[in-house]
Amino acid sequence: MNVDLIYRLIDDAGYWALFIQLGLGLFGLPLPHEIVVMTGGAAASSGLFHPIAAFATIYMGLAVALTVGYSIGRWIGVKLLARLRNKKYNRYIRFTERLMGKYGSFALCISSFFPVVRHLMPILAGTNRMRFKRFALFAYAPALVWTSIYFTIGFQTGDQVQDLWSYISTTGLKWVWLPCVLAAIYVIALLSRKIKAARLWKPNRMERHSFKR
């Protein structure tokens, strides 16, 4: 069982088990990250972890995976994607490219809620030379929303995580990721609006000079 394996890793490595599993991205153990985060929340609810520390560890692990993926895309993205196309990731790469082509930067918001694609999208963003500031805006906020939702689910369900995940992954997955995507897009829209408003209200040189006078 996935949960039993994650708990064994937690017993051996503590917080590092959560951080490394999420930070390794595509190269970690073949466990759905959703169940890893939910199990982290369940472990926090049972007292094995401090809730804030567990949440921060999980989010930082995911943020590291996103950042490393973007950096890899900038350095060796073309070669890496060419190699991955010859393996089982080809269909995921095609799906990722379609999302990027159709939604642009907002594809980063959507990709957070698709297994495998969430790790391929940063590589593709780096390969396409997306500016890091723009990447950070559209990648880290959705990742925070994603982490919050699954961690909260795990924290509230406790030892029922495995049963809940079995249900979600077979019949109810769309009812989980669809609201998550909408929530992430809403957060990004708010952040973008605030940044745009801040730029509009930023005084130019002549205005700053008049303020001094």
N, C-alpha and C positions, 0 to 999 in steps of 0.2 A: 504494500500500500504506500502511496506517495507520502501521506502524513507520517507514517511510521518511519520512513527513511529520513524525512526532514527532522523529526524529533531525535533520531540517532545522531544526525549531524550536529544538532543543537547541543546534545549532551557532550559531544566531543570537542566542539569548537565555539560554542556560545554564540555571541553576536556575530562573530566572523563567519559562521555558517550562513547567515542571512546575507551579509554583505558580499561575500565571495560568490555565492550562487547567483545573485543578481548582477554583480559587477562583471562576471565573465561573459555575460550576454549569450551569444550563440555557442560559446565554447564551454559552457557549464554543463552540469548534469542534465540529462533529458527530462527535466521536470517542468511542468507549466509554472510560469512565474506567478500566476494568479494563486495557485495553491500554496506556493512558498510564502507569499505575502499574507494570505489568510491564515496559514499555520503560525506565522510570526505573531499575528494578532491574537490567535488563540493561546499561544504560549505566554503572551503578555497578560491576557485575562486570567490565566491560571497562576500567575505570580513568578513564572520562570524568568521573565524579562520585565524591566521597567517599561511601561507603555511608551513614554516619550522617547526613551533611548532606542527601543526596538523600532519605532516608526522612523526615527532619524537615520538609523543604520540602514534600513530598507531603502529609504528614499535616496540616501547618498550612494548606495550600491547601484541603484538604477541610474542615477545621474552620472556616475562614473562610466557606466556602460554606454550611455548616450554620447558622452564626451569622447570616449575612446573610439567609438564607432565613427563619429564625425572626423576625428583626427586621422583615422585609418583611411577614410574616404579621401581626404585631402592628399595623403601621401601615396597610397597604393590602391586607391579605390577601383580604378579601371582593371588592373590585373586581378585583384581579389574577386570582383564581381564576375570576371571571365572564368575564373576557376570554379566559383560557386555555381555557375550556370551548368556546369558539367556534373553536378551532384544533385541531391534531392531538393536543393533550394531554388531551382530554376523557376518553378511556378510561382513561388513567393516573390522572386525578383521581378517577374513580369507584372504581378499584381501591384507591387510597390511602385514600379515605373508608371503604371496606369494611374495610380492615386496621385503621384507627383505631377504627372502631366495634366490631370483634370483639375486638381485643387491647389496646386502650387504649394506655398508654405503651409497652408492649412492641412495639407496631407500629413504633416508631422503630428498634428492634434489627433487626427483619425487613427494614425498608425499605432499610437500608444495602446490601443485596445485590441490589437490583432497580434497573436503570438507569432514569433519569428519576424514578421513585418516590422515590429517596433524596433528591432535591431538592425534590419536592413535599411530602413529609411534614413537613419543618421549617416550611414555609409554613402548612400546615394546623394544626400544633401552635401556632404563633403566633396564627393566626386564632382558634383555640379557647381562647386565653388560658391555655395551659399555663404553669405557673410555670417560670422559667428554670432554677432549680436542678434541677428534675425533668427538664426537657428536656436539660440538660447531662449528667445521669447516664445517660439512656437513649440519647443520640445520640453523644457523643464516644467512649465506650468501644467500642461496636460499630464505629465508624469506624476506631479504632485496630486492632481485630482484622482488619477488612477490608483495611486498608492493609498490615498485616504479612503477610497471606497472599499477596496478589497481588505485593507487592514481593519476597518471598522466592521465589515462583515465577519471576519475571523474573530475579532474581539467579542462580538456579540453572540456568536454561535458556539464558541469554545470547542468542546470535544466533539461537536457535531460537524466539524469542518469537512471531513472526508465524505460524509453522506451528502452534505450540501453541494460540494464540488461535483460529486457524481451526478447529481440532479442538474446542476447548472450546465455542465459540459455536454450533457446528452439532450436535454429538452429546453432548458431555459436560458442558454447563453446569450441569445439575442436580446433578452429582456434586461440583461445586465450591462452589456457593452454599449447598447444604443443610448440609454440615458447618460452613460459616462462620456460618450462622444459629444453629445449635446452640451453637457456641463463644461467640458473642456473648451469647446468652441466659444461658449458664453464667457468663460474666464479670459480667453485670449482677446475676445472682442472688447471687453472692459479695459484690459491692459493697453491694447492698441489705442483705444479712445483717449485714455489718460495721457499716454505718451504724445499723441497728436496734439492734445489740448495744451500740454506743457510747452511744446515747440511753438504753438501759435502765440502763446502769451510770453514767450521769451523775448525780452527787449533787445533791439538792435543796438549798434554802437552809439548812434546819435541819441537814442532814448536813454541809454545808460549815462551818457554825458549830461543830459538834462537832469537826470535824477540826482547826480552829484551836485549840480549847481543848485 
